[in-house]
Amino acid sequence: MLTRSPDLPAPSARARLRKADRLTQQQVADLLGVRRLAVARWEAGNVEPREPHRQAYIRLLAGLAVKHPAAVPDPSSIQE
């Protein structure tokens, strides 16, 4: 398992945020311009997103954390 980046929530929280907004992995992939498999790997903690997708993913997750605060225990841990 890879070490989690300080600016990204835990992989399980990434999936919870996506699901809280009723987004599929494919929809997130389309928004970020990556393949669905990349999103699946990010959520599984197998790999970390790289630039330029990393910052876009962080912004997306931060917005979802604000919209769905119950999906993550500490929304302030997601920094833009």
N, C-alpha and C positions, 0 to 999 in steps of 0.2 A: 504494500500500500504506500502511496506517495504521501509526503508530508503536505498537509493542507496549507495553502497560502493564507497569510493574515487578512487579505482583502476579500477572500471568498468564504462563504459559509461552508460547513461540512457537506460532503456529497449528498448525504441523506436529506439535508435541509434544502439543497438545490432542487431535488425531486419534489419535496413537499411544497415548495413555493410554486413550482410549475403546475403541479396538480391542483393547488388551491385556486389557481386562476383558470383551471380547466383547459390548460394548454397541453398539446401532445408534444412529444419530443420532436416530431417532424415540424410542427409549427414554430418551435423555438429555433430549430435548425434553419428554417426558411428565413426567420427574422434576422438571424446572425450571419447567414450566408455560408453555413457549414453543412455537412452531412448529418443525418439523424444519428448515425453511429458515433459521431464525435460527442454529441449531447449525451448519449447513453454512457459513453466512457467517462465523461465528466461527472455524471451523476453517480456512477459506480465507484468513482475515486481511482480509476485505473490510470488516467492521465489528467493533467491540468491544461486548461485552455491557454493558447499562446496568442500573442498580439497578431493582428489587431482585434481579434475576436474576444480576447480576454477582457478588455475594458468595456466592450459592448455587453458582454455577459454579466459583468459586475453591475453595470447600470441597470440592466433588465432585472436582475435579482434584487437590487436595492429598491427598485420601484415596486416589485411584487411584495417585498417585505413590508413596505409602507401600506400597501393595499390590503395585505393579509397578515397582520401582525401575529395572529395566533399560529401561523404556520412555522414560525421560528421562535425559539425561546428568547433570543436576544437580538431583535432587529438592528440594534445599533452596532452589532458586530460586523454588519455588512457595510463596508465603506466604499464610497465612490472615489 
